[in-house]
Amino acid sequence: MTSHLYLWSDRSLYIGSLPDNLSCQPGASAFLYFLDAPAKILLDGHQEPIESNTFIFPVNQRIHVLEHSGRVLNLFLDPYQIEYNLLKRSMQDQVGTTFFEMISTQSWDDLIKDIDDKVISPVNVFKRVNEAINEHYTSSVQAQTDQRVNMVIDLVKLSSSQPLKIPLIADTINMSENRLMALFKAKVGIPLRRYRLWHLLSATCVRIAQGENLTSAAVNCGFSDSSHFYRNFKHHLGITPKFLLKNTQLSNIHINKKPINTQMYSDQLIHEIKNQAISA
């Protein structure tokens, strides 16, 4: 069966196969749905694996997929933890902050069928994913984000090819560097530099999907070379770029990145973020 990859601004969706003995530590919370049979997954810090078709993992959770077969739907969620908090409500069981055994997968099954049958556009895939996540919205789950963190995420996205200038960003949101780092980790769940690395992996994939060769794409996104990109890709995702590209035709990689609204930032700041290579 054909694999599919959708790259969006704050989330990504992969439907396809995974290698055996996968271990990874993603920079985002994740929803995994093993389509053909239950998988056995071991969490770092635990001795007994969890067996289920469906899992919700928090950001930065290291996992080891011990047994699986067939295809998986792998959805990396937004950095604000809103979608994690919504989707965990659809699960029946939990171990710590990992949730599993979804009550009903009907919305996801219908979406996968439409993708496989090629009767749905990439734009409508995004809409259907939104609908499936928001089935679990209640007034008790508030979409609370911190505007300062939103600004930091915007600026990280604008600085894809340059070292992250934490002092400049801290000045922009009128915070000390230490307070900025603490706030970001509290709201997003990982350190700011780790989030930027996660974003750079996605930005590199976008360049590759647009036809740029892997080495050029990696260097243009701030990695020292292709080996540096490979190591980080494998650590975060558990697969290699070669595996992903081998299993997913370029025609089945869909990109829909929203442009960042830069109106709230000065032209000088945008220029510095984009063009000045100042070490953080």
Contacts in CASP RR format, 6 or more apart in sequence:
PFRMAT RR
TARGET T0000
AUTHOR 0000-0000-0000
METHOD contacts of the structure
MODEL  1
MTSHLYLWSDRSLYIGSLPDNLSCQPGASAFLYFLDAPAKILLDGHQEPI
ESNTFIFPVNQRIHVLEHSGRVLNLFLDPYQIEYNLLKRSMQDQVGTTFF
EMISTQSWDDLIKDIDDKVISPVNVFKRVNEAINEHYTSSVQAQTDQRVN
MVIDLVKLSSSQPLKIPLIADTINMSENRLMALFKAKVGIPLRRYRLWHL
LSATCVRIAQGENLTSAAVNCGFSDSSHFYRNFKHHLGITPKFLLKNTQL
SNIHINKKPINTQMYSDQLIHEIKNQAISA
1 16 0 8 1.000
1 71 0 8 1.000
1 116 0 8 1.000
2 116 0 8 1.000
2 249 0 8 1.000
2 252 0 8 1.000
3 14 0 8 1.000
3 15 0 8 1.000
3 16 0 8 1.000
3 17 0 8 1.000
3 71 0 8 1.000
3 247 0 8 1.000
3 248 0 8 1.000
3 249 0 8 1.000
3 252 0 8 1.000
4 13 0 8 1.000
4 14 0 8 1.000
4 15 0 8 1.000
4 16 0 8 1.000
4 115 0 8 1.000
4 248 0 8 1.000
4 252 0 8 1.000
4 253 0 8 1.000
4 254 0 8 1.000
5 12 0 8 1.000
5 13 0 8 1.000
5 14 0 8 1.000
5 205 0 8 1.000
5 209 0 8 1.000
5 244 0 8 1.000
5 248 0 8 1.000
5 252 0 8 1.000
5 253 0 8 1.000
5 254 0 8 1.000
6 12 0 8 1.000
6 13 0 8 1.000
6 14 0 8 1.000
6 122 0 8 1.000
6 125 0 8 1.000
6 126 0 8 1.000
6 253 0 8 1.000
6 254 0 8 1.000
6 256 0 8 1.000
7 202 0 8 1.000
7 205 0 8 1.000
7 206 0 8 1.000
7 209 0 8 1.000
7 253 0 8 1.000
7 254 0 8 1.000
7 255 0 8 1.000
7 256 0 8 1.000
7 257 0 8 1.000
8 126 0 8 1.000
8 256 0 8 1.000
8 257 0 8 1.000
8 258 0 8 1.000
9 157 0 8 1.000
9 256 0 8 1.000
9 257 0 8 1.000
9 258 0 8 1.000
10 78 0 8 1.000
10 79 0 8 1.000
10 80 0 8 1.000
11 28 0 8 1.000
11 75 0 8 1.000
11 76 0 8 1.000
11 77 0 8 1.000
11 78 0 8 1.000
11 83 0 8 1.000
11 129 0 8 1.000
12 75 0 8 1.000
12 76 0 8 1.000
12 202 0 8 1.000
13 73 0 8 1.000
13 74 0 8 1.000
13 75 0 8 1.000
13 76 0 8 1.000
13 125 0 8 1.000
13 129 0 8 1.000
14 72 0 8 1.000
14 73 0 8 1.000
14 74 0 8 1.000
14 75 0 8 1.000
14 244 0 8 1.000
14 248 0 8 1.000
15 71 0 8 1.000
15 72 0 8 1.000
15 73 0 8 1.000
15 74 0 8 1.000
15 112 0 8 1.000
15 115 0 8 1.000
16 71 0 8 1.000
16 72 0 8 1.000
16 73 0 8 1.000
16 247 0 8 1.000
16 248 0 8 1.000
17 70 0 8 1.000
17 71 0 8 1.000
17 72 0 8 1.000
17 247 0 8 1.000
18 65 0 8 1.000
18 68 0 8 1.000
18 72 0 8 1.000
18 74 0 8 1.000
18 239 0 8 1.000
19 238 0 8 1.000
19 239 0 8 1.000
19 243 0 8 1.000
21 64 0 8 1.000
21 65 0 8 1.000
21 66 0 8 1.000
22 64 0 8 1.000
22 65 0 8 1.000
22 68 0 8 1.000
22 238 0 8 1.000
22 239 0 8 1.000
23 62 0 8 1.000
23 63 0 8 1.000
23 64 0 8 1.000
23 65 0 8 1.000
23 238 0 8 1.000
24 62 0 8 1.000
24 63 0 8 1.000
24 235 0 8 1.000
24 236 0 8 1.000
24 237 0 8 1.000
24 238 0 8 1.000
24 239 0 8 1.000
25 60 0 8 1.000
25 61 0 8 1.000
25 62 0 8 1.000
25 63 0 8 1.000
25 235 0 8 1.000
25 236 0 8 1.000
26 57 0 8 1.000
26 59 0 8 1.000
26 60 0 8 1.000
26 61 0 8 1.000
26 76 0 8 1.000
26 198 0 8 1.000
26 236 0 8 1.000
26 237 0 8 1.000
27 59 0 8 1.000
27 60 0 8 1.000
27 76 0 8 1.000
27 190 0 8 1.000
27 194 0 8 1.000
27 195 0 8 1.000
27 198 0 8 1.000
27 236 0 8 1.000
28 59 0 8 1.000
28 76 0 8 1.000
28 77 0 8 1.000
28 78 0 8 1.000
28 79 0 8 1.000
28 198 0 8 1.000
29 56 0 8 1.000
29 57 0 8 1.000
29 58 0 8 1.000
29 59 0 8 1.000
29 76 0 8 1.000
29 77 0 8 1.000
29 81 0 8 1.000
29 83 0 8 1.000
29 84 0 8 1.000
30 55 0 8 1.000
30 56 0 8 1.000
30 57 0 8 1.000
30 74 0 8 1.000
30 75 0 8 1.000
30 76 0 8 1.000
30 77 0 8 1.000
31 54 0 8 1.000
31 55 0 8 1.000
31 56 0 8 1.000
31 73 0 8 1.000
31 74 0 8 1.000
31 75 0 8 1.000
31 77 0 8 1.000
31 87 0 8 1.000
32 39 0 8 1.000
32 54 0 8 1.000
32 55 0 8 1.000
32 57 0 8 1.000
32 72 0 8 1.000
32 73 0 8 1.000
32 74 0 8 1.000
32 75 0 8 1.000
33 53 0 8 1.000
33 54 0 8 1.000
33 72 0 8 1.000
33 73 0 8 1.000
33 102 0 8 1.000
33 105 0 8 1.000
33 108 0 8 1.000
34 53 0 8 1.000
34 54 0 8 1.000
34 68 0 8 1.000
34 69 0 8 1.000
34 70 0 8 1.000
34 71 0 8 1.000
34 72 0 8 1.000
35 53 0 8 1.000
35 70 0 8 1.000
35 71 0 8 1.000
35 72 0 8 1.000
35 73 0 8 1.000
35 112 0 8 1.000
36 69 0 8 1.000
36 70 0 8 1.000
36 71 0 8 1.000
37 53 0 8 1.000
37 68 0 8 1.000
37 69 0 8 1.000
37 70 0 8 1.000
38 51 0 8 1.000
38 52 0 8 1.000
38 53 0 8 1.000
39 51 0 8 1.000
39 52 0 8 1.000
39 53 0 8 1.000
39 55 0 8 1.000
39 65 0 8 1.000
39 66 0 8 1.000
39 67 0 8 1.000
39 68 0 8 1.000
39 72 0 8 1.000
40 49 0 8 1.000
40 50 0 8 1.000
40 51 0 8 1.000
40 65 0 8 1.000
40 66 0 8 1.000
40 67 0 8 1.000
40 68 0 8 1.000
41 49 0 8 1.000
41 50 0 8 1.000
41 51 0 8 1.000
41 52 0 8 1.000
41 55 0 8 1.000
41 63 0 8 1.000
41 64 0 8 1.000
41 65 0 8 1.000
41 66 0 8 1.000
42 48 0 8 1.000
42 49 0 8 1.000
42 50 0 8 1.000
42 63 0 8 1.000
42 64 0 8 1.000
42 66 0 8 1.000
43 50 0 8 1.000
43 61 0 8 1.000
43 62 0 8 1.000
43 63 0 8 1.000
43 64 0 8 1.000
43 95 0 8 1.000
43 98 0 8 1.000
44 61 0 8 1.000
44 62 0 8 1.000
44 63 0 8 1.000
44 64 0 8 1.000
46 95 0 8 1.000
49 66 0 8 1.000
50 95 0 8 1.000
50 98 0 8 1.000
50 100 0 8 1.000
52 93 0 8 1.000
52 100 0 8 1.000
52 101 0 8 1.000
53 101 0 8 1.000
53 102 0 8 1.000
53 105 0 8 1.000
54 91 0 8 1.000
54 100 0 8 1.000
54 101 0 8 1.000
54 102 0 8 1.000
54 105 0 8 1.000
55 98 0 8 1.000
55 99 0 8 1.000
55 100 0 8 1.000
56 84 0 8 1.000
56 87 0 8 1.000
56 88 0 8 1.000
56 91 0 8 1.000
56 98 0 8 1.000
56 99 0 8 1.000
56 100 0 8 1.000
57 63 0 8 1.000
57 98 0 8 1.000
58 84 0 8 1.000
58 97 0 8 1.000
58 98 0 8 1.000
58 189 0 8 1.000
59 79 0 8 1.000
59 81 0 8 1.000
59 84 0 8 1.000
59 188 0 8 1.000
59 189 0 8 1.000
59 190 0 8 1.000
60 189 0 8 1.000
60 190 0 8 1.000
60 194 0 8 1.000
61 97 0 8 1.000
61 98 0 8 1.000
73 108 0 8 1.000
73 112 0 8 1.000
75 129 0 8 1.000
77 83 0 8 1.000
77 84 0 8 1.000
77 87 0 8 1.000
79 153 0 8 1.000
79 188 0 8 1.000
79 195 0 8 1.000
80 143 0 8 1.000
80 145 0 8 1.000
80 149 0 8 1.000
80 187 0 8 1.000
80 188 0 8 1.000
81 187 0 8 1.000
81 188 0 8 1.000
81 189 0 8 1.000
82 141 0 8 1.000
82 143 0 8 1.000
82 145 0 8 1.000
83 133 0 8 1.000
85 141 0 8 1.000
86 133 0 8 1.000
86 134 0 8 1.000
86 136 0 8 1.000
86 137 0 8 1.000
86 141 0 8 1.000
87 99 0 8 1.000
87 133 0 8 1.000
87 136 0 8 1.000
88 94 0 8 1.000
88 99 0 8 1.000
89 136 0 8 1.000
89 138 0 8 1.000
89 141 0 8 1.000
90 102 0 8 1.000
90 103 0 8 1.000
90 104 0 8 1.000
90 135 0 8 1.000
90 136 0 8 1.000
91 99 0 8 1.000
91 100 0 8 1.000
91 101 0 8 1.000
91 102 0 8 1.000
91 103 0 8 1.000
92 100 0 8 1.000
92 101 0 8 1.000
92 102 0 8 1.000
92 103 0 8 1.000
93 99 0 8 1.000
93 100 0 8 1.000
93 101 0 8 1.000
94 100 0 8 1.000
107 128 0 8 1.000
107 131 0 8 1.000
107 132 0 8 1.000
107 135 0 8 1.000
108 132 0 8 1.000
111 120 0 8 1.000
111 125 0 8 1.000
111 128 0 8 1.000
111 129 0 8 1.000
111 132 0 8 1.000
114 120 0 8 1.000
114 128 0 8 1.000
115 125 0 8 1.000
120 128 0 8 1.000
122 254 0 8 1.000
122 256 0 8 1.000
123 256 0 8 1.000
125 254 0 8 1.000
126 256 0 8 1.000
145 187 0 8 1.000
146 183 0 8 1.000
146 187 0 8 1.000
148 173 0 8 1.000
148 175 0 8 1.000
148 180 0 8 1.000
148 183 0 8 1.000
149 183 0 8 1.000
149 184 0 8 1.000
149 187 0 8 1.000
149 188 0 8 1.000
151 172 0 8 1.000
151 173 0 8 1.000
151 264 0 8 1.000
151 265 0 8 1.000
152 169 0 8 1.000
152 173 0 8 1.000
152 180 0 8 1.000
152 184 0 8 1.000
152 192 0 8 1.000
153 195 0 8 1.000
154 260 0 8 1.000
154 261 0 8 1.000
154 262 0 8 1.000
154 265 0 8 1.000
155 169 0 8 1.000
155 172 0 8 1.000
155 265 0 8 1.000
155 273 0 8 1.000
156 164 0 8 1.000
156 192 0 8 1.000
156 195 0 8 1.000
156 196 0 8 1.000
156 199 0 8 1.000
157 199 0 8 1.000
157 260 0 8 1.000
158 260 0 8 1.000
158 262 0 8 1.000
158 270 0 8 1.000
158 273 0 8 1.000
158 274 0 8 1.000
159 165 0 8 1.000
159 196 0 8 1.000
159 273 0 8 1.000
159 274 0 8 1.000
160 199 0 8 1.000
160 200 0 8 1.000
160 203 0 8 1.000
160 221 0 8 1.000
160 222 0 8 1.000
161 220 0 8 1.000
161 221 0 8 1.000
161 222 0 8 1.000
161 274 0 8 1.000
162 222 0 8 1.000
162 273 0 8 1.000
162 274 0 8 1.000
162 275 0 8 1.000
162 276 0 8 1.000
162 277 0 8 1.000
162 278 0 8 1.000
163 222 0 8 1.000
163 277 0 8 1.000
163 278 0 8 1.000
163 279 0 8 1.000
163 280 0 8 1.000
164 192 0 8 1.000
164 193 0 8 1.000
164 196 0 8 1.000
164 280 0 8 1.000
165 272 0 8 1.000
165 273 0 8 1.000
165 276 0 8 1.000
165 278 0 8 1.000
165 280 0 8 1.000
166 177 0 8 1.000
166 180 0 8 1.000
166 181 0 8 1.000
166 192 0 8 1.000
166 280 0 8 1.000
167 177 0 8 1.000
167 280 0 8 1.000
168 269 0 8 1.000
168 272 0 8 1.000
168 273 0 8 1.000
168 278 0 8 1.000
169 180 0 8 1.000
170 176 0 8 1.000
170 177 0 8 1.000
170 179 0 8 1.000
170 180 0 8 1.000
172 265 0 8 1.000
172 269 0 8 1.000
173 180 0 8 1.000
175 183 0 8 1.000
180 192 0 8 1.000
181 191 0 8 1.000
181 192 0 8 1.000
184 191 0 8 1.000
184 192 0 8 1.000
184 195 0 8 1.000
185 191 0 8 1.000
185 192 0 8 1.000
188 195 0 8 1.000
190 198 0 8 1.000
193 280 0 8 1.000
197 232 0 8 1.000
197 236 0 8 1.000
198 236 0 8 1.000
200 221 0 8 1.000
200 222 0 8 1.000
200 223 0 8 1.000
201 229 0 8 1.000
201 232 0 8 1.000
201 233 0 8 1.000
201 236 0 8 1.000
201 237 0 8 1.000
203 221 0 8 1.000
204 214 0 8 1.000
204 217 0 8 1.000
204 218 0 8 1.000
204 220 0 8 1.000
204 221 0 8 1.000
204 223 0 8 1.000
204 229 0 8 1.000
205 241 0 8 1.000
205 244 0 8 1.000
205 253 0 8 1.000
206 255 0 8 1.000
206 257 0 8 1.000
207 216 0 8 1.000
207 217 0 8 1.000
207 220 0 8 1.000
207 221 0 8 1.000
208 214 0 8 1.000
208 217 0 8 1.000
208 241 0 8 1.000
208 245 0 8 1.000
209 250 0 8 1.000
209 253 0 8 1.000
209 255 0 8 1.000
210 255 0 8 1.000
211 250 0 8 1.000
212 220 0 8 1.000
214 226 0 8 1.000
214 229 0 8 1.000
214 241 0 8 1.000
215 225 0 8 1.000
215 226 0 8 1.000
218 225 0 8 1.000
218 226 0 8 1.000
218 228 0 8 1.000
218 229 0 8 1.000
219 225 0 8 1.000
219 226 0 8 1.000
221 229 0 8 1.000
223 229 0 8 1.000
223 232 0 8 1.000
229 241 0 8 1.000
230 240 0 8 1.000
230 241 0 8 1.000
233 239 0 8 1.000
233 240 0 8 1.000
233 241 0 8 1.000
234 240 0 8 1.000
237 244 0 8 1.000
262 270 0 8 1.000
272 278 0 8 1.000
END
